[in-house]
Amino acid sequence: MKKIIIGNWKMNKNLEQTRDFVFKFEQLYKQNEAKIIDLDFAVAPPTINAFALKDTNVKQLKLALQNISEFESGAYTGEISASMAKNIGAQYIIIGHSERRSLFNESDFQVATKAKIAIKHELTPVICVGETLQEYESQQTEEVISRQIRDSLEGVDLSKIIIAYEPIWAIGTGKTATPEQAEKVCAFIKKLIDNQAPVLYGGSVSPQNILDILKKKNIDGALVGGASLEAESFINLLTLNK
């Protein structure tokens, strides 16, 4: 199975900066294409700039979005529906990122609802789970992950999703779980879901640690934040820093 790398830009880059990324990425991809082997990859820009990324001539670069609405359509100001995401060419939808859960009070029920709507519109949900630093230090990782998996995947077709394990204490902090720690939790998740979906690791992934992370048996790829923002570092992720 191919590994998967998805870049999450969060609320970064305006239209001009997005176009600049695309221009640089296209040049670097031509130079490094032979090094990018058995890999699917995508970037999730702010939705307002999605069309600029979709215009790339590197057709292997897929479009992801950072969120969709739990509603199909209607009077929901500021929301973007799954059908709209599909219409602009998105393939992956990040759902339940820790920032959505903590800052916008997104619940496991909402995550499950969004995942089912995404699947209905032939989009692949990337469902995020992970524990806080306090939960990690209290040795509650498996308890928290079990609850999130149970509730966030209620009624969801596991064969049509991706799960991303993102220890919250390792997001944007410069800290990262060791490859061994990440492997242990990803293996636990695969056991919970009877190995029915790929499991990615997210949490301060960089060109320097990507190879050690992806070598692990139960880690099928990476959900990457800051290291996906610049074309050079994103290419280094895709080539596994070779």
Stockholm file with secondary structure:
# STOCKHOLM 1.0

chainA/1-242         MKKIIIGNWKMNKNLEQTRDFVFKFEQLYKQNEAKIIDLDFAVAPPTINAFALKDTNVKQLKLALQNISEFESGAYTGEISASMAKNIGAQYIIIGHSERRSLFNESDFQVATKAKIAIKHELTPVICVGETLQEYESQQTEEVISRQIRDSLEGVDLSKIIIAYEPIWAIGTGKTATPEQAEKVCAFIKKLIDNQAPVLYGGSVSPQNILDILKKKNIDGALVGGASLEAESFINLLTLNK
#=GR chainA/1-242 SS CCEEEEEECCSCCCHHHHHHHHHHHHHHHHHHGGGCCSEEEEEECCGGGHHHHHTCSCTTEEEEESCCCSSSSSSCTTCCCHHHHHHTTEEEEEESCHHHHHHSCCCHHHHHHHHHHHHHTTCEEEEEECCCHHHHHTTCHHHHHHHHHHHHTTTCCGGGCEEEECCGGGSSSSCCCCHHHHHHHHHHHHHHTTTCSCEEECSSCCTTTHHHHHTSTTCCEEEESGGGSSHHHHHHHHTTTC
#=GC SS_cons         CCEEEEEECCSCCCHHHHHHHHHHHHHHHHHHGGGCCSEEEEEECCGGGHHHHHTCSCTTEEEEESCCCSSSSSSCTTCCCHHHHHHTTEEEEEESCHHHHHHSCCCHHHHHHHHHHHHHTTCEEEEEECCCHHHHHTTCHHHHHHHHHHHHTTTCCGGGCEEEECCGGGSSSSCCCCHHHHHHHHHHHHHHTTTCSCEEECSSCCTTTHHHHHTSTTCCEEEESGGGSSHHHHHHHHTTTC
//
